[in-house]
Amino acid sequence: MSTKKTVKEKLSGVLAPMCTPFKANDDIDFDALAGNVKKMNDSGLHGYFSLGTNGEYKSLSQQERLKVLETVVKNASSDIVITAGAGEESTRSTIEMARLVADIGAELISLLMPSFFAKRMTDDVQVSYVLDVADASPVPVVIYNNPSVAAGVTVRRTVLDRISGHPNVVGVKDSSKETYKENLGAGTDSFFIMAGSAGYYLDLLKSGGTGGVLSLANVIPAACAQLYELFVAGKIEEADKLNERLVTLNKQISGTYGVAGVKAAMDVAGLVGGNPRKPLPGVSEEDRGKIKQIMEESGFLS
C-alpha cells in the first residue's frame, strides 16, 4: 500500500476502475480478480479504484464488496494507490462502510450520491451528507459525480464550492461530460479534479485537472498510463495523437457497450472480464466478435 504520496499525487495519473469478474454461476471469481491485479501492477497505473461502477458495486453484497477490496489490496503492488467506493443510501451506512474499507487498506474513499430519494437530493442535502461522512471517515473523501448511475442526481459547482474547504474532502471524480468543465473551477491547492472518462481526460489535464479513472485502463492499462506520462513530459503532440486513438476506442467499447463491453474487451486483451452479474446482460456473441475485431484493429494489443 502506498503511504508516501501527497493527496495530489494520489489523485494524479490514471486509476483503473477495477472490474469484478464472475463465474458462470454468478459467483465472484476472486482468483481471476487477483490475476488481473497482478497483470496490471507493472503497467504504469497510479492506482486502482475498487467498488465503483465498472466493479458493479451495487450488485454486490457488503460481504462481497469487502472481499473484493481485500483481494485488490492483497495483490496490488506497494506503489499503487487504492481508492474504494463507500457510498450508501444513508449517512450512517456510508460511515460504516468508510471505516470498513479503510481498515482493509483503502487510502481514499469515493462517494456516489444517494439516489433512492433522488428528488430530495438538493444541494443542501448533498452538502450535509458529504460533510457528515468526511467528519467521520478515517481516510480522505473523493466525490464521485455520475448522474447516469445515480438516478440523475448531479454534483454541481454549487455543491463543490461548499465542501471543498473541508480538510477531509480532497477531490471529485467527474463522470459527467455536462458538468466537468464547470466543476474544474472548484479546484484548489487542496481539492483536485479528476476525469471519469477517457473521452475528456486529456482536455481535463490541459485545464488543470490532475488525473482520471478510465474504464479503458481495465483493458489497455499501459497505453492509458502512457498518455499521462506524455502529458507531464510536455510531449503534447504525441499525447494528442495517442489521445485520439484512445478516445475513439473508448467510444467503440465503453461508449457503445458499457460495462459488458469493457469486460469483453478485457477477455480479448488477455485479462479476465467475463459477463456482468445478472440481471445485467453480457454482450451477444455477434457483438463479442465485433469487439474482438475492434481491439485487434486498434493497434493496442501489439
C-alpha positions, 0 to 999 in steps of 0.5 A, a space after each residue: 500500500 502506498 503511504 508516501 504520496 501527497 493527496 495530489 499525487 494520489 489523485 494524479 495519473 490514471 486509476 483503473 476502475 477495477 472490474 469484478 469478474 464472475 463465474 458462470 454461476 454468478 459467483 465472484 471469481 476472486 482468483 481471476 480478480 487477483 490475476 488481473 491485479 497482478 497483470 496490471 501492477 507493472 503497467 504504469 497505473 497510479 492506482 486502482 479504484 475498487 467498488 465503483 461502477 465498472 466493479 458493479 458495486 451495487 450488485 454486490 453484497 457488503 460481504 462481497 464488496 469487502 472481499 473484493 477490496 481485500 483481494 485488490 489490496 492483497 495483490 496490488 503492488 506497494 506503489 499503487 494507490 487504492 481508492 474504494 467506493 463507500 457510498 450508501 443510501 444513508 449517512 450512517 451506512 456510508 460511515 460504516 462502510 468508510 471505516 470498513 474499507 479503510 481498515 482493509 487498506 483503502 487510502 481514499 474513499 469515493 462517494 456516489 450520491 444517494 439516489 433512492 430519494 433522488 428528488 430530495 437530493 438538493 444541494 443542501 442535502 448533498 452538502 450535509 451528507 458529504 460533510 457528515 461522512 468526511 467528519 467521520 471517515 478515517 481516510 480522505 473523501 473523493 466525490 464521485 459525480 455520475 448522474 447516469 448511475 445515480 438516478 440523475 442526481 448531479 454534483 454541481 459547482 454549487 455543491 463543490 464550492 461548499 465542501 471543498 474547504 473541508 480538510 477531509 474532502 480532497 477531490 471529485 471524480 467527474 463522470 459527467 461530460 455536462 458538468 466537468 468543465 464547470 466543476 474544474 473551477 472548484 479546484 484548489 491547492 487542496 481539492 483536485 479534479 479528476 476525469 471519469 472518462 477517457 473521452 475528456 481526460 486529456 482536455 481535463 489535464 490541459 485545464 488543470 485537472 490532475 488525473 482520471 479513472 478510465 474504464 479503458 485502463 481495465 483493458 489497455 492499462 499501459 497505453 492509458 498510463 502512457 498518455 499521462 506520462 506524455 502529458 507531464 513530459 510536455 510531449 503534447 503532440 504525441 499525447 494528442 495523437 495517442 489521445 485520439 486513438 484512445 478516445 475513439 476506442 473508448 467510444 467503440 467499447 465503453 461508449 457503445 457497450 458499457 460495462 459488458 463491453 469493457 469486460 469483453 474487451 478485457 477477455 480479448 486483451 488477455 485479462 479476465 472480464 467475463 459477463 456482468 452479474 445478472 440481471 445485467 446482460 453480457 454482450 451477444 456473441 455477434 457483438 463479442 466478435 465485433 469487439 474482438 475485431 475492434 481491439 485487434 484493429 486498434 493497434 493496442 494489443 501489439 
